[in-house]
Amino acid sequence: MKRFEWAGESASLLLKNVAVVTGPDMEFVQGGFIQIERGHISGVGEGAGGSAKHVMDCEGLIAVPGFVDAHTHVGDSVAKDAGVGLPIAEVVSFPRGLKHGILRSTSDAELVAAMRESLKDMIRSGVTTFADFREGGISGANLLLEAAQGLAIRAIILARLAEAPFTDDELAKNSATLSNQAIEEITEVLQIAHGISSSSANDLTDPAMRQMSDLARRNGKLRAIHVAEAKESIEKSKRRTGMSDVERVVKYFEPDFVVHMTNASSEDIDLVERNRIPVVSCPRANSVLGVGFPPLARMTRAGLRVALGTDNLMLNPPDMFREMDYVARMVRARERDPSAPRSADVLKMATINGAKALGLGNEIGSIEVGKVADILLIDGRDLNLRHSKDPVSSLVLRAGVQNVRTVLAGGRLAYER
């Protein structure tokens, strides 16, 4: 029987007797409350809270910010595990990689249905916001909007050109600019998407990156791109331009955030830090593709803000619990340091850091007064979480989708088991 009957963003709701992971530093408060008015958090802290039209007794539950999956390719839902065991270039390279062939041969109806199923899966696992690097140009962006229609999840779409804009010869000369047709396509797609992206800097000339960046900036939209995911992409960029793909992207694209940095050099990490560019890391996807484990400890020590993404649904389920657990254990193992990273810092990578990378840090990503009420309630009484002496560490290292009782998105019921 459903325990949560409240709905309607104009109503007031009180979550009482709830443990809360609150604030930008993910501080744990036992025996607290969360007050929600018109879809936003109006009060949070210790004690009983105030009055509300609707009250939910949350004894035994832990309130956590909704997850921000800061990098996905949801369209790859149509081909789960199709590329397991293949080199990254054969799987994802644009436009000849395996995934792109599958996407081209899949009907729109099948693609929308598969994406919608994955979005529902994300919601039940506590993801309330995701950023998708959507293939297929204008049509691809519209298909994702169709898939997300009516679902309680915030889709941030970073679109790209439907076709490769340059020949291999043009890329080698590195001087060609975007065609008028490409400029028109980017201008049109930016009217429906939240930003512009590209598979790789190696798909673009330096002048074209500058043009794309200028178009996005003039339209007030995000700029983001994959960098240093594989050693081959770095070497290819250096052979062609004398610069790493990270150097070129920082100089010509001026991104709001970059994705991967898995094989970035110390010089590239320092360059990204000096320019205050957030990094979205995708450790499980990089691992299964055999390109390495991101230098998370080096990046955080350098002062970079690091967020997490689950990346390619072809090879990786969009499960932020699994991402956090993998990060926490692998960084400790590689650093031979049981104290780094702190569990609260890993939780920040899955929430507030992603929100900030997307330019939404003042709206979502943490449980604070004034922010949108994107909240998941975890059942701390479940067998795998019972008797925890460090609830934040248990959320990172033990919790899973099976522990999610309720998901609120914008203060409205998105999921309940």
N, C-alpha and C positions, 0 to 999 in steps of 0.2 A: 504494500500500500504506500502511495506517495506521502511523504512527510512534509513536503514543501508545496503549499498551494498558492503562494503569493505570485502575482505577475502584474506587470504594468509599471513602466518606468516613472509614472507620475506619482506612484504610491510611496509610502514610507515603510521601511523594514528595519527591524532590530534583530541582529544575530546576538543572542545572549549565551552566557556560560561557554564561551568559545576561547580556545587558545589561539593566539594570533601571532603570525610572523609579520612584523610591522616595520614601517619606515624604510629608508633607502639602504640601511645596513642590515636588514633582515633580523631584527631583534625579536626574541621570543618572549611573549607575554602570556602567562598562564591565567586563566579565569578572567577573561576580558569580554569586550563587546565590540561590535561594529554597527554603526548606525548608517543607514542608506536612505537618501532622499533624492528622488528624481534621477535615479541611476548613478548617483555619485556618493562617495563616502563623506558623510557629514560629521562623523565622530568615530573615534577608535581609542581604545585604551583599557586600563584595568577597571574592574567594577561592573556594575549592573547596566550602565548606560541609561538612556532616557526612555521615553515612551514612543510608540509607533503603532500605526494601524495594523501592521502584521508583525508578529514576533515568532522567531524560530529558536527553539531551545537546542543549542549545539553542544551539549555536554558530551565530552569524549572526542569532539572533532577539533581539527586544527585548520585554521584559515590561512591560506597561502596565496600570494598574488598569482593571477592567471599567467600561464607560461607564454613567453614570446619566442616563437620559433623563427629566428631571424634569417633563415635561408632555407628555402625549399624549392623543389621542382615537382609540383603536384601532378603535372601531366604525365609523369613517368609511372603513375599508378597503373597504367594499362599494361605494363610489362615487368611485373615484379620478378626480380632475380634472373632476368634474361641475360644480364651481362656478368654474372658471377664467374670469376676466374679469368676474365679477359683484361688486357692492359687498358689503362684509362683512355688512351687515344682511340682505341677501337670502340669503346663504350660511349663516350660523351663528346668527342670532337665534332665541332660544327663545320660544315653541314653533313659530313660523311659518316659520323659515328652511328653505332647500332641504334641508340635511342632515337636519333632523328629520323632514321629510316622507318622505325616503328611508328613514330608520331605521324609521319606523312601518310602512312598506309592505314591509319585508324580513322574510322568515321567520327564526325563531330559528336554524334549521339553517344557513341561508346566512350569517347574521351570525357564528355561531360558527366556521364554516369559514374565512371571510375574516379574522377576527381571528387565528385560529391560524396561518394562512399569514403574516400580518404579524409575529407573534411569532417565528416561525422565521427570518424575514428579519432581525429585530432581533438575534437571537442570533448569526447568522453575521457580523453587522457589529460584534460586540463589546459589545452592550448586555446587561448582566447584571441591571439593575434599571430599572424604569420606573414612573412615576406617571401613572395614567390618570384623567382626569375623566370618569367613566363615566355615560352617559345611561341613562334607563330605570328608575330607581329600584331596587327589590329585584331584579326580574327582570333588569335590565341588569347589575347586579353579579354575579349568579349566572352569567349567560352568559359574562362575561369569565373568571370562575373556571373554567368548563368549558373555554373555549378554551385556557387556560394549563395545564390539568391534564397532568402528566407532562413538561412542558417545563422545561428548566434555565434559567429566568428568574424573577426576583423581581417579582411584580406588586403594586404599591401602588395600591389602588383607593380613589378619592375619589368617592363616590356622590352622587347628587342626587335630588330629588323627581321622580317620573315625570311629573307634570303641573304646570303653572304654578299656584302656590298662591293667586294673587290676580288679581282683575279689574283692568282699567285704572283704574276709578274708585277701587278700594281703594288701588291704588298711588299715585294722585294725592293722596289724603288722608293717606297715610303714617302711619296709626295702627293699622291692623288687625294682629292677632296670628295666628299659625298656628292652623289648625283642629285639633281633636282627632285627626282622621284623618291630617293631615300630621305631627303630633307622633308618632303611632303608627308611621307609615311611616319617619320618620327614626330612631326608636328601634330599629326592626327592622332597617333597612339597616345601622345601625352595628354590629350583631352580626356581620355578615359582611364589611363593608368596613373599610378602615383610616382612613377619615375622611369628612367631609362637604364638599361644594362647591356652587357655584351658577354658572350661566352668567354672571351679572352681578349687581352690587348693585342694578341697576335692576329686577330681577325680584322684589325683596323690599322690604318695609317695614323701617324701622329697628327696630321691636320684634321683627320676625320674625328679623332677623339676630342680635339678642341671644339669642333663644330657641334658634336653631340652634347658636350658639356654646356656650351653656350645656349643651345636650344632648351635644355632642361632647366638651366638657371633662369632664363627669361620667362619660363612658364611656372616657375616656383616649384619644380619637381625634383625628386631625389636622383642622385647619380651613384651607381654602384657597379662593381665589376669583380670578376674572379681574378686573383693574382697569386703567383708562386705556388700553385697547387701541386704541380709536378716539376721535377728538375728540368724535364724536356722543354717546358714552356718558357722557363727562364733562359735556358741556353739558346732557344730559337730566337727569342727577342734580342739577346745580345749579339748573335750572329748577324741579324738583320739591321740593327740600329745602334749597336754599341752600348745599349742600356738594358738593364733588367726590366721585366714587365712592370715591376713595382715602381721603378724610377720613372718610366714613361707615363704610367697612370697618375702618379702624384703630380708630374709636371704638366701634363696635357689634359687630363680628365678631371682633376681636382675633385675626387669622389667624396660623397658624404660618408661612405664606409666602403671597406673592401672585404672580400670573402676569401678565406682559406689562409694564406701566408704559411702554408705547411712547410715549404722548403725555402723560406725567406732567409737571407743572410742577416748577420747582425747589423750591417750597414743599412739594409732595407728596413729592418725593424726600427732602427733609430730614425730613419727618414720619415716613416709613417708616424712615429711618436712626435717628432718635431712639428709635424703638420696637424697634429691632434685628430687623426683619422681613426675612428673605431674599427675594430676587426671582428668579423663574424667567423668563428672557427667551427669546423664540422668534423670532429675527430673520428667518429665511427665510420662515416662515409669514406674519409681519407684512408682509414685503416683497411677496410674491405677492398678498396681499389689498389692497395699495395703501394701508395705513394708516400707513406710515412705518417708519423704522428706530429701534430702541430707543436711548435715550440712555445707552449702556453706559459710555462714558467718564465722563460726569457722575455716574452712579450709583457707579462704582468709586472715583472721586475723593472722593465723599461718604462713603465707607466702607461701602457696602452690599456684602453678599455676593451675588454674581450667579451663578446656575446657568443651564444651557441645557436647552431642551426642543425637540422637533421638532414638537409640536402636532398639527395636524389632518392625519390621513393622507389625507383627501380631496384635499388640495392639496400635501402635503409628504411625501417619503419619510422614514422614521424612521432617518436616517443621520447619526450624530454626527460622522463625519469631515467630511461636507459642511458641517455646522453650524459646526464649529470653523474650517474654512478660510474660510467666508463672514464670520464674525465678525472674524477676524484681519485680513482684507484691508479690509473695510468700515470698521472703526474707524480703521485707519491712514489710509485715504483721507479720511474725514470730518474727522479731527483734523489731517490734514496732518502727521502725526508717524510716522515709520517705526519708532519705538521703543516705541510703545504701541498695543495691549497687548503685554506679554511673552508669548512662546509658552507658557511654563510656566503663566501665569495663565489663558490660554485653555483649556489642558488641565485645569486645576483646575475651570473652569466646567463641563466635561463629566464630571467625576468627583467629587472630594471636596466641591465646593460643593453639588452636587445631593444628595449623601448627607447633608450637614448640614441642608439645607433640609427633608429628609424625616425628620429626627430620627434618622438612622442613621449619623452621622459617626464614632461609636466602633466601628462594625461593618464598614463597607464604604467604598469611595471612594478608597483609597490602599493601596499595598503596604507594610504595616507589620506588625511582630510583634503577634500577638493578633487581627488582623482576619481576616474571612472571606476565603478564597482565591478572590476573583473577579479573574481575570487573563486578559488576552488577549496572545497572542504574535504579534508582527508580524515578518515576514521582511524584515530589513534588507538582504538580498542581492538583493531584487527590483530590477529595472532602474530603477524610479522612485525608489528609496531608496538605491541603491548610491552610494558615495563621499560620503555626507553628512558635512559638517563640524559640523553642529549637529543631532543626532538629534531633540531635542525639537521644534525648529522644523519639521523634516521630517515628524514625526508630525502636526503641526497643518496644515501647508501642502501636503503632498504625499501622505501616506498615504491609503489608501482601503480599502474592503471587500476588494478583491482582494489586499491584503497580509496579511490576517488568516489565520494558519496554524492556530491553536488557541485555543479559548476554554474556560477553566475557570470554573465557577460553583459556589461553595461547595466548591472543591477537586475537583470531579468534571468529567469531560469533557462539555462542552456542544456543542462543534462542532470538527471538524477537516477541513481540505481536503487 
